[in-house]
């Protein structure tokens, strides 16, 4: 029997929404990078390259139409070294700088978000992930009722560590078409039983070549997963080994030597990989309320960018509000389960 694939903008899902509200947090830089590399060169008549802006909007409009968020916050990396670079000077050292023509499109994306009345958050010394983590941590603590369902839109799998019963990650994996919604169960499925919290310990051992996080030299993915499943976390792993417990005897002597040799490196790696939840930002959920944007202003900007095909995808603010009221905007358990782990096509 073929499993029916669900799409977030399917009318079949609307009736199953609960009373909860949705906060969409956008990992903007990661979506811009995905769009830039996924789409062919697209220029205006003036010669401005706008492929990343166009791709960002394709994803943005799709997610708005699909999830109908009550609140939206867009987070950006600040173009300066972060506290992680101060801790480990080689952090992201092997990553090639993005082309200048990509960076020139970031202000255009911010202008589009401004037209949609979506607030932008960035902080010197921190990455967008840290702002995302802080918002995702603060909102459930400050907003008891109605309950907020948080969806993180990102092209960066690092955000999976933030997943909990109230937080899910809508991950753009390839280009701007292959998108999967992750919850706790799908993380365990992807990482052979590890929980979102344990992904930090996994990365502390395995490392992360994309960010030049070293991990423990000689420890691969399978070994890292096996160790964390057996010892629960990094701290307990080293405690058992250093105390020469019975459980630690299950670890081969050669692997023990590697772990002890690179102990400091593993804890530095965990610290580098951990998304902060206490970034000093001025955040108010009410200022992120979505839907009351000036449609004429948005259309004017889209015309200036020559994105005529996107104008028809817009809905008037009152229609967005009407749909929210009708659907009571959020996920029921059945809807979440129908989306989790599914590849959702944009077109």
Secondary structure, DSSP 8 states (H G I E B T S, - for coil): -------TT-HHHHTT--S-EEEEEEEHHHHHHHHHHHS---B-TT--B-HHHHHHHHHHHHHHHHH--SEEEEE---SS--HHHHH-TTTTTTS----HHHHHHHHHHHHHHHHTT-EEE--TTS-HHHHHHHHHHHHHHH--SS-EEEEEEES-GGGGGG-BTTEEEEEEEETTTEEEEE-HHHHHHHTTT--TTTHHHHHHHH-BGGGTB--STT--HHHHHHHHHHHSSHHHHHHHHHTT-TGGGGS-HHHHHHHHHTHHHHHHHHHHH---S-------GGGGB-S---HHHHHHHHHHTT-HHHHTT---HHHHHHHHHHHTSS--HHHHHHHBT-B----
